[in-house]
Amino acid sequence: MKKALLALEDGRVFEGTAFGAEASHTGEICFNTSMTGYQEVLTDPSYRGQIVTMTYTQIGNYGVNPLDMESSQPHVRGFVIEELCDVPSNWRSTQSLDAYLKEWNIPGIQGIDTRALTKHLRTRGAMRAVITSEPMTHEEAVKIAASSPSMEGSDYVKEVTTPKSYLWDPEDLDSREWDIPSPSQQREGNAEGAFHPLSEPKHHIVAYDFGIKRNILRRLRQQGFRVDVVPATMTAKEVLAKNPDGVFLSNGPGDPAALDYIHKEVKEMIGKTPIFGICLGHQILGHAYGGKTFKLKFGHRGGNQPVKDLRNGKVAITSQNHGFAIDPGSLPSHVEVTHINLNDGTVEGMRHRDAPVMSVQYHPEAAPGPHDAKYFFSEFSRMIEKGR
């Protein structure tokens, strides 16, 4: 098997075995603590510009299938794991992880000590890195990593946003809730399982696509929203001209401080329509309020992040994927912090005291992860109904 290198900008180098594409890619290296869901991680646009390390020991054991994609393609720059499963076993699998990464020209490295790498990143912080299966010295690889672009100041939203507006799932097929087929259904030849029909839409909303995940769109439709998805560059005037019942601000990649052209438009809509933001959308709202964001040392990525709701004291285990956070001291008095991360005290949720605007830093739709926080979609619906 071909050798590969993972080199970090601070000089740390890991040697392993290549899989996926034979290539050299740079990006910010980070780690994800989820035990499953590697396919959703790969295809989450929020990972644009990043090399992702999975802390779970064996990856690829259930293969890849087209139904679990969170977007039309993978967005990671590289994939780091301890052990690759060469023979996936799952009735829904259509392709191996190795073949999938080859198809999209994404390099991977296996056989390294991912625990040592994760501890290093927790100590030293997220940093630039390179994965390569090409012949080069450790010194050459470190130099390439150190000269690659920084995540701070990067606008990757323009790379992942939709080029034109569209109506999500007009035939109500992709958003249906699904049950795994029972043994009797499989014996009868029904390998697709049971799909449940959707109720009629109650609200029409506009969703800004900063790198939106498909499962967010599915959850919105399941909750009774008809969703018009629009590019990140659409103006507030154009959005409000659609006369929506509300506006949704999606997740996405890069540095929220670099998106001043979006901050301006979101600020224009506050107080004119109900707004709900998730992840990058939450951070964009922070800037629209006049606040600031800062880069976390190593970010929050995985399905086991504890969050406390300061309004009622309840704790939820949440799915998260972000490397920046809102500075609570920069927020104006009319903005209330509603949720905090119990590991480091960072802002996980906030709301406007006078206008129907709320946001959370984590992912209520999970995919992958726990569903403790999925109630936020119904809370958005109630916020719209209350304002009517």
C-alpha positions in Angstrom: 0.0 0.0 0.0 1.2 3.5 -0.8 2.6 5.6 2.0 1.1 9.0 2.9 2.1 12.0 5.1 0.0 14.3 7.3 2.1 17.4 8.1 1.1 20.2 10.4 2.3 23.8 10.1 4.0 23.6 13.6 6.3 20.8 12.3 4.4 17.7 13.6 4.3 15.0 11.0 2.4 11.7 10.9 3.2 8.8 8.6 0.5 6.4 7.4 -1.1 4.7 4.4 -2.9 6.4 1.6 -6.4 5.7 0.6 -8.8 7.7 -1.6 -7.2 9.9 -4.2 -3.5 10.1 -4.8 -3.1 13.9 -4.3 -1.8 16.6 -2.1 -4.4 18.9 -0.4 -4.1 21.6 2.2 -6.6 22.8 4.7 -7.3 23.5 8.4 -7.1 20.3 10.3 -9.8 19.6 12.9 -11.3 16.6 14.6 -14.8 15.2 14.9 -15.8 13.0 17.9 -18.9 11.3 16.3 -18.9 7.5 16.3 -21.0 7.3 13.1 -22.0 9.6 10.4 -18.8 9.9 8.4 -20.7 10.3 5.2 -22.7 13.2 6.5 -19.5 14.8 7.8 -17.8 14.4 4.4 -20.8 16.1 2.6 -21.5 18.9 5.1 -20.6 22.2 3.3 -19.5 23.6 6.7 -16.3 21.6 6.3 -15.2 23.4 3.2 -11.5 24.2 3.4 -10.8 21.6 6.2 -9.1 18.3 6.7 -11.2 16.3 9.1 -10.0 13.7 11.6 -12.4 11.1 12.9 -11.6 10.1 16.5 -13.6 6.8 16.2 -11.3 3.9 15.5 -12.7 2.2 12.4 -14.3 4.2 9.6 -16.0 3.0 6.4 -17.6 -0.1 7.8 -21.1 0.7 6.4 -19.9 2.1 3.1 -21.6 5.1 1.3 -25.0 5.5 -0.1 -26.7 8.4 -2.1 -29.6 8.9 0.4 -27.4 10.0 3.3 -25.6 12.8 1.5 -26.0 16.3 3.1 -25.2 18.0 -0.2 -24.4 17.0 -3.8 -20.7 16.4 -3.1 -18.1 16.0 -0.4 -16.5 19.3 0.8 -13.6 18.2 3.0 -10.0 18.7 1.7 -8.8 15.5 3.2 -9.8 12.7 5.5 -7.8 11.3 8.5 -8.7 8.0 10.2 -7.0 5.3 12.2 -8.4 2.2 10.3 -10.2 1.9 7.0 -12.7 -0.9 6.6 -12.0 -2.4 3.2 -15.2 -4.5 3.1 -18.2 -2.4 4.0 -21.3 -4.3 5.1 -24.7 -2.6 4.9 -27.8 -3.3 2.8 -28.0 0.4 1.8 -24.4 0.7 0.8 -23.7 1.3 -2.9 -20.0 2.2 -2.7 -16.9 1.9 -0.5 -15.5 4.9 1.3 -12.2 4.5 -0.6 -13.9 4.5 -4.0 -16.1 7.5 -3.1 -13.0 9.6 -2.1 -11.2 8.5 -5.3 -14.3 9.6 -7.3 -14.1 13.1 -5.8 -10.3 13.4 -5.8 -10.0 13.6 -2.0 -7.0 12.1 -0.3 -7.2 10.1 2.8 -4.6 8.8 5.3 -5.1 5.8 7.6 -2.9 4.0 10.1 -1.9 7.0 12.2 -2.5 7.6 15.9 -5.6 9.7 15.7 -5.7 10.0 19.5 -2.2 11.5 19.6 -3.2 13.9 16.7 -6.4 14.9 18.6 -4.5 15.6 21.8 -2.0 17.6 19.9 -4.8 19.8 18.3 -6.5 20.2 21.7 -3.1 21.4 23.2 -1.8 23.5 20.3 -5.1 24.4 18.6 -6.4 24.0 15.1 -3.8 24.7 12.4 -3.0 24.4 8.7 -2.0 21.0 7.4 -1.4 19.0 4.3 -2.2 15.4 3.3 0.0 14.0 0.6 0.7 10.7 -1.0 3.3 12.3 -3.3 7.0 11.8 -2.6 8.4 14.6 -0.5 10.4 15.1 2.7 8.8 16.0 6.1 10.4 19.4 5.8 8.8 20.0 2.4 5.4 18.9 3.6 5.5 21.2 6.7 6.5 24.1 4.4 3.5 23.5 2.2 1.2 23.4 5.2 2.6 26.6 6.7 2.2 28.5 3.4 -1.4 27.5 2.8 -4.3 29.9 3.3 -5.6 30.5 6.9 -9.2 29.9 7.9 -9.4 33.3 9.5 -10.6 35.8 7.0 -11.8 33.1 4.5 -15.1 33.4 2.7 -16.0 29.8 1.6 -19.8 30.6 1.5 -19.4 31.9 -2.0 -18.1 28.5 -3.0 -20.9 26.5 -1.6 -24.1 28.6 -1.9 -26.6 27.8 -4.6 -26.1 29.8 -7.8 -29.9 30.4 -8.1 -33.1 30.2 -6.1 -35.1 27.0 -6.0 -38.1 25.5 -4.2 -37.1 22.6 -1.9 -38.7 19.2 -2.5 -41.7 20.4 -4.6 -43.1 16.9 -4.9 -42.7 16.1 -1.2 -40.6 13.0 -1.8 -37.2 13.8 -0.3 -38.6 15.1 3.0 -40.7 12.1 4.0 -39.9 10.5 7.3 -38.7 6.9 6.8 -38.7 3.7 8.7 -36.2 0.9 8.4 -38.0 -2.1 6.7 -39.0 -4.9 9.0 -37.8 -8.4 8.4 -41.3 -9.3 7.0 -41.2 -6.3 4.6 -37.8 -7.4 3.4 -39.0 -10.9 2.8 -41.9 -9.4 0.8 -39.4 -7.6 -1.4 -39.9 -4.1 0.2 -36.3 -3.1 0.7 -37.1 0.6 0.7 -38.9 0.7 4.0 -41.9 2.7 5.0 -42.2 6.4 3.9 -44.8 8.6 5.7 -46.7 11.2 3.8 -46.2 14.9 4.7 -48.8 17.3 6.0 -49.8 20.3 4.0 -47.4 23.3 4.4 -48.5 25.9 7.0 -45.8 28.5 6.4 -43.8 29.9 3.5 -40.2 30.8 4.4 -37.1 31.9 2.6 -33.9 30.0 3.6 -30.5 31.6 2.9 -28.1 29.0 1.6 -24.7 29.6 3.2 -23.9 25.9 2.9 -27.2 24.4 3.9 -27.5 20.7 4.9 -30.3 18.7 3.3 -31.5 17.4 6.6 -32.2 20.9 7.8 -34.4 21.3 4.7 -36.1 18.0 5.4 -36.8 19.0 9.0 -38.2 22.3 8.0 -40.6 20.7 5.5 -41.6 18.0 8.1 -42.5 20.8 10.4 -44.9 22.4 7.9 -42.7 24.9 6.1 -42.6 25.4 2.3 -39.0 26.5 1.7 -37.7 28.8 -1.0 -33.9 28.4 -0.9 -32.0 31.5 -2.1 -28.3 32.4 -2.7 -26.2 34.0 0.0 -25.9 37.2 -2.2 -29.7 37.9 -2.3 -30.5 41.3 -0.8 -33.0 41.9 2.1 -35.2 43.8 -0.3 -35.4 40.9 -2.7 -36.1 38.4 0.2 -38.8 40.6 1.7 -40.4 41.1 -1.7 -41.2 37.4 -1.6 -43.5 38.2 1.4 -42.3 35.2 3.4 -43.7 34.2 6.8 -40.1 34.0 8.1 -36.5 33.8 7.1 -34.0 31.0 7.9 -30.3 31.5 8.1 -28.4 28.3 7.4 -25.1 26.7 8.5 -22.0 27.2 6.4 -18.2 27.3 6.3 -15.4 29.8 6.9 -15.0 32.9 9.0 -18.2 34.7 9.9 -16.4 38.0 10.3 -15.5 37.9 6.5 -19.2 38.0 5.5 -19.9 41.7 5.9 -22.0 41.8 2.7 -24.3 39.3 4.4 -24.3 41.0 7.8 -25.7 44.1 6.2 -28.7 42.4 4.5 -29.6 40.4 7.6 -29.5 43.5 9.8 -32.0 45.1 7.3 -34.5 42.2 8.0 -34.4 42.3 11.8 -37.8 43.4 13.1 -39.5 43.0 9.6 -39.9 39.2 9.6 -39.3 36.3 12.0 -35.8 35.0 11.7 -34.2 31.7 12.8 -30.5 31.0 12.5 -28.4 27.9 12.9 -24.6 27.6 13.2 -23.1 30.1 10.7 -26.5 31.8 10.6 -26.3 32.2 14.4 -22.9 33.9 14.0 -24.1 36.1 11.2 -26.9 37.3 13.4 -24.4 38.1 16.1 -22.6 40.4 13.6 -25.9 41.9 12.4 -26.6 42.8 16.0 -23.3 44.7 16.1 -21.4 41.9 18.0 -18.2 40.1 17.2 -17.0 36.6 16.8 -13.7 35.0 17.7 -11.9 31.8 16.7 -12.1 28.9 19.1 -8.9 27.0 19.9 -10.0 23.7 18.4 -13.7 24.1 17.8 -16.7 22.0 18.6 -17.3 19.1 16.2 -19.2 16.0 17.1 -22.5 14.6 18.5 -21.8 14.9 22.2 -21.7 18.6 23.1 -23.7 19.5 26.3 -25.7 22.7 26.1 -27.7 24.3 28.9 -30.9 26.3 28.2 -30.6 29.2 30.6 -34.3 29.8 30.5 -35.4 26.6 32.1 -32.1 24.9 33.2 -32.5 21.9 30.9 -29.5 20.3 29.3 -29.4 18.8 25.8 -26.7 16.7 24.2 -26.2 18.3 20.8 -24.5 17.9 17.4 -22.1 20.7 16.5 -19.6 21.7 13.8 -18.0 25.1 14.2 -14.7 26.8 14.8 -15.8 30.3 15.7 -18.0 31.6 18.5 -19.8 34.8 19.5 -18.2 37.2 22.0 -21.0 37.7 24.6 -19.5 40.9 25.8 -19.9 42.4 22.4 -23.7 41.9 22.2 -26.0 44.8 22.8 -28.4 44.9 25.7 -31.5 44.0 23.6 -30.0 40.6 22.8 -30.3 37.8 25.4 -28.0 34.8 25.6 -30.3 31.8 26.0 -27.9 28.8 25.8 -24.3 28.1 26.8 -21.9 25.3 26.2 -21.3 23.4 29.5 -17.7 22.5 28.5 -16.4 26.0 27.9 -19.2 28.4 28.6 -19.4 29.8 25.0 -22.6 31.2 23.6 -24.8 28.5 22.1 -28.1 30.3 21.7 -29.6 33.9 21.8 -32.7 35.8 21.0 -33.7 39.4 20.4 -35.7 40.8 23.3 -38.0 42.9 21.1 -38.2 41.2 17.7 -39.0 37.6 16.7 -35.4 36.5 16.1 -33.7 33.5 17.6 -30.6 31.4 16.8 -28.6 28.5 18.1 -24.9 27.6 17.5 -25.6 23.9 17.2 -27.5 21.6 14.8 -31.1 20.7 15.9 -31.4 18.5 12.8 -28.3 16.5 13.9 -27.4 14.2 10.9 -25.4 12.8 12.5 -26.1 13.1 16.2 -28.8 13.2 18.9 -32.2 14.7 18.3 -32.6 16.4 21.8 -32.8 19.9 20.1 -35.2 19.2 17.2 -37.9 21.1 19.0 -36.4 24.3 17.6 -38.1 23.8 14.3 -41.5 23.7 16.0 -40.5 26.7 18.1 -39.8 28.6 14.9 -43.3 27.7 13.7 -44.8 29.0 16.9 -42.8 32.2 16.7 -44.3 32.8 13.2 -47.8 32.0 14.3 -47.5 34.3 17.4 -46.5 37.2 15.1 -49.4 36.9 12.8 
